[in-house]
Amino acid sequence: MSPARPGLLGFGVGAGVLAAGATVGAVVERRILGRSLREAQARTMGFGSIHSAPTVVTADDGIELYAEVDEPPPDAALSAMTVVFCHGYALNLDCWHYQRLAFAPLTRSVYWDQRGHGRSGRGKPGRVPIERLADDLLAVLEVTAPEGPVVLVGHSMGGMTVLTLADRHPELFGPRVRGAVLMSTSAGRLSEVTLGVPSAVSRLMHRAAPGVVATLGRAPRLVELGRRTGNDLEFALTRMYSFASDVPPAAVDFVAQMNSAVPLEVLADLMPSIDSHDKSAALPVLERIETMILVGEDDLLTPAQHSRDMAEQLSTAELVILPDSGHMVMLERPDDVNANLVSLIERAARR
């Protein structure tokens, strides 16, 4: 999950109420982040520019899913392993920018767009259950990694997808899936998350968001008005819900651009399933494999307590909580995230 839609949405379940404020012209003073332009450009150059040849995966309902496979050099240290990266709500495969840079020389990696996101097809309008996303992930595995050991990395909604795959296909975990990273995600109770606002307000946001977002999706003129009047609000909300430290403005803009590319109807179709998501019962399946639970200490969207709760139920998992980090931890703390991913993959490769 992540903040959604420039000038219109704050993030997922809170999007509807925030959208209403933005569309009537609410503006928040844009922060000037404390980095020089040169440093910001050096750190963020090339966001969204790393790609390999496309692979089209046809889901069992006929929807075409977009994937890319990065093949490692023959002498890569972990060439026998395939790592499959599953992005979150309102993002796309480009969110793994720093991971692609790090893992290209190390291991075989698969990046794919969840349905309705990026270059993947949407399917019929209507509520999309997380189970549907898990079936999509299974199709991606069958096409891009038909044999050999696999590690699954899921961020936010992508982590929910991994947990749901474990619930639906536990037989894969151990023989095929040797490791999993649940990053900035939750096994359930997301409807209780306060999103950094008073609980009464958050409850209203949870109830109102799907209907408001669906209505906005049918009102393109209102959406365009919000985009024209709400750029500063969009920037501030994206920064607030994505990051907890001083990141370059280009990183915030990158997340906002990914958010704005996802149709509002897609966001509305997914919201109820995310809110009602509950896969705690699937956690014991991960006892069979190497598992890491990783989260930013200051994540407002999938709070660190949700990761602690999962770790308590999954005693064999390694819990990593990165300080001064928000929801988009793989962009905010790429070196720390990558080092932890490599450690998990190395352990999985020894199984």
N, C-alpha and C positions, 0 to 999 in steps of 0.2 A: 504494500500500500504506500501511497505517497500523496503529497498535495496535488490538487487537480484543477486545471483550467485557468489560464491567465485572466485576472480581473473578475473571475466568477466563483471559483471554488477554492476553499482552503484545503481541505483534505477529506477524502472518503466520506465517512459517516457524518462529518461536520460540514460537508460541502454546501448543502442546501441553504442553511441559514447564512453562512458566509457569502454565498452567491447573492442572496437577496440584498445584503448590504452593499455589495460591490456594484450591482446593477443600478442602484440609485445614486451612484457617484461617490461612495465613501472612499477616501484616499488616506493612506498612511504615509507619513514622511519616509522616503526611501533612504535607507542607511548607506553611508559611505563606509565600506569595510576597510579595515586598517592594513591594506597591502598596496604596494605600488602597482601601477598598471603593468609594468614590465614583469614583475614577479607573477602577477595573476595570469598574464598571457603565457608565460613560460610553463606554469603548472597546468593550465587547462587547454593548451593548444591541441587541437585534433579531436575534441570531444565529438563522438558520433561518426568519426571518419574511418574507424578500423572495421574492415569487413573482409570476408572470404566468400568463396562461391556459394550461392544459395542452394539449399536443399528443401524441396517441398515435401511435406509430410501430410498425407491425407488421413484425417481423423475418421473414426468409425461412423460418423454421421455425414461424411462427405466434405467437411470443411477443410480447406487447405491451410496448413500451418507452416510458417516460415522459420527455417533454421539455418544456421551456418556452423560448419565444422572446421576448426583450426587443427590441422595435422602437424605434429611435432617433427623435428628432424630425426633421422634414424637412430642417432645416439642419445636421444633425450633420456634423462634419468628415470622418468616415469611414463615412458611411451606405451607401456602395456595397459595403462589405466585410461579410462574415459571419464572426464568430469563434465557433468551436465548442469548448466547454470539456468535457474528458473527465476525470472524477475517478478517484481511485485506489481500491485495495483497501480494503474495509470502510468506505467513505465514501459520500457521495451528493452530489447537485448543490448542496446547501447549503454545501459546503465552500468554494465560490467567493463567499462573502458579500461580501468587500471588493472583489472584481472586479466584481460586479454593481453595487455602489454607484458605482464609478468609470466603468464602461463604458456604463451606461444612456444618458447624454447624448452618447456619442461614436460608437457603432457598433452594428450589428445583432449580437446575441449569442444563442447557443443553449447551453442547459445541459441535460444529460440524465443519467438514472440508468442505470448499467450493469446488465445483467441480474442479478437476484437482489439488487440494492441499491435502496434508496429505494422508489420507487413502481413500479418495473419488475417484470415477471414473471420467474420463475426459470427455467422450462424443466424438462426431465426431469432427475432426479437422476443424478449421475455426473460424471466429470471434464469440466471446461469448458476447452477449449483457448483460447489467446489469439486464434487464428484466428477463433473463434466471435465474440469481442468485436469484432474488426475488421470482420466481416460486419455486426454490429449497427451499428457506426459508419457503414458505407456506407449502410445503410438510413436512419439518422438524417439523413445528408447529402441523400439523395434526396428526403426529405419536407420537411425544414426549410430546406434551401438548394439547391433544384433548379437554380438558375442563379446566375451572378455569382461573383466571386472569394471564396475561403475561406482563413482561417487556422485551423489546428488547434492547440489548446493541450492538452497531455496531462500530467497529474501522475501520477507513479509507474506504477501499472498502466495508467493512461490514456495515458502516454507509450509504454508497450509496445504498447498498442492502435494508436496512431498509426504506430509503426514497422512493425507487422504489416500495417496497411492499405497502407503504402508497398511492402511486400514482395509483397502480393497484387494490388495495383492501381497499379502505377507510372505507368500512363497518366494518372492523375488529377493527378499532381504536376507542376505547371507550368501546364497549361491551366486547371485548376480550383483546386487547392490551391496558393496562392501563398506561403504561409508556414507554419512550424511551430515550436512551442515545446515542447521536451522538458524537462520540469521534474521534478527529483528522481526521475530514472528511470534505466534501464539498458538496454543492448542485449544483456546476457547475463551469465552467471557469477554469478547471484545466490545459487546454492548455496554459493558460497565466502565470502559475507559473514558476518563473525563476530558481528554484532549487538551489538558492544561487550562481548562475553564471551570467555573463552579459547577458542581454536580447537577444542579437543577437545569442549568443552561445546556450541559452536555446531554442530558436526557431528552431535552427538546430537540437538539440537533440530531440525535440518533433517530427520533421518530419522524422528523420533518424531511431529512435529507433526501431519501429516495424519491419522494413525490416531487420535491422542488427541482431536483436535478432532471427528472423525467420531463417535467413541464418546460424547463429551460431548453432541453433538447428539441422540443417542438416549437421553439420560439427563436429562430436564428437572428432576428433583428434585435431582440433583447440581449442575446448573447454578444452580438457585435457591439452594442452600446456598452455592455460591461467591460469588454476588452479595451474599448477606447478610453473609458473613464477609470479603470481599475488597475492599470499597470503597476502603480506603486503598491497598492494593496496586495496584488498578486505576488510581487517580489517579497514583501514583508512576510506574508503568510507562508510562502514556499521556504524562505529561510528559517522561519520559526519552527516549522514542522519537519524540516529535512535535516537541519544542522544544529549543533550546539556550540560550535566554536567559530572562530573567525576564518571563514573560507572566502576565496575570491568570488567576486560578483559573477564571473563567468560560470562558476559551478552552480550557483543558484539559478542562473538563467538556463543552464543546460537541463536541470531538473524541470523547470517550468515549461520548457519547450517540449520535453517528452510528455508531460501532463497534458498540454494543450492539444497534442496530436490524437488523443484518445477521444472518440465520440462520446458525448454526454450520455447517449442512450446506453452505451456499453457500461459506463460507470454505474448508471442507475440499475441496470440488470444484475450487476454483481454485488451491489451494496447489501441487500438483504441476506445473501448467503455468507458474506463475510461477517456480518453482525451475529448471525446464528451459528457460525462455525464452532464445532465442538468435536475434537478428535483426541481427547486425552486418552481414550481407550486404545488408541493406536501406538502410544508411546512404548509399551513393552516390546513391540516388534523391533524397535531400534536397539534393544538390548543385544541383539544378535550381531551388530555391526559396530564399527567405530563411529561415534557420534559426537559432534561438537554443537553446543548451543552458544551463539555469539550475539551480543547486543550492545548498543551504545548505552552508557549509564543514564543519559538524559533523553532517551527516546520518549517522545510524547504520544506516539501512535501505537506502538506495541511496547509498552513499558517494560523496563528491566525486570520487574517483579514477575511478569509472565514467563520470562526465561528462567528465573529462579524456581518458579513453580514447576516448570517442565523438568528441570534438573533434579528436583526433589523426587519426582516420580520416575526418573530415569537415572538410576544411581551410577551407571557405567559411563554416562556422558561427561564430557569435559565442558565446564561452564566458563566462558570468557566474557567479561564485562569491560568494555573499553571506556575509560574516563573521558569526560568532555566531548562526548559523541552523541549524535542524534540518530534519526531513523535511517538516513542515507549513509550509513557507516562505511560502506565500501568505497564511497567517493570522498568521505571526510577523513578517514584513517586508512588509506589504501595499503600502506606499508605494513601496518599491524594486521590488517585483515588478511593480506596475502601471506604473511609469515605463518599465521595460524592455519590458513587453508593448506599450505604446503605440509605442515606438521601432521594434519589430519590425513591428507592423501598418502603420505609416506607410511603412516601406521596402517591405513587400509590396504596398501600394496603389500604389506607383510603378512596379511591374513591368508 
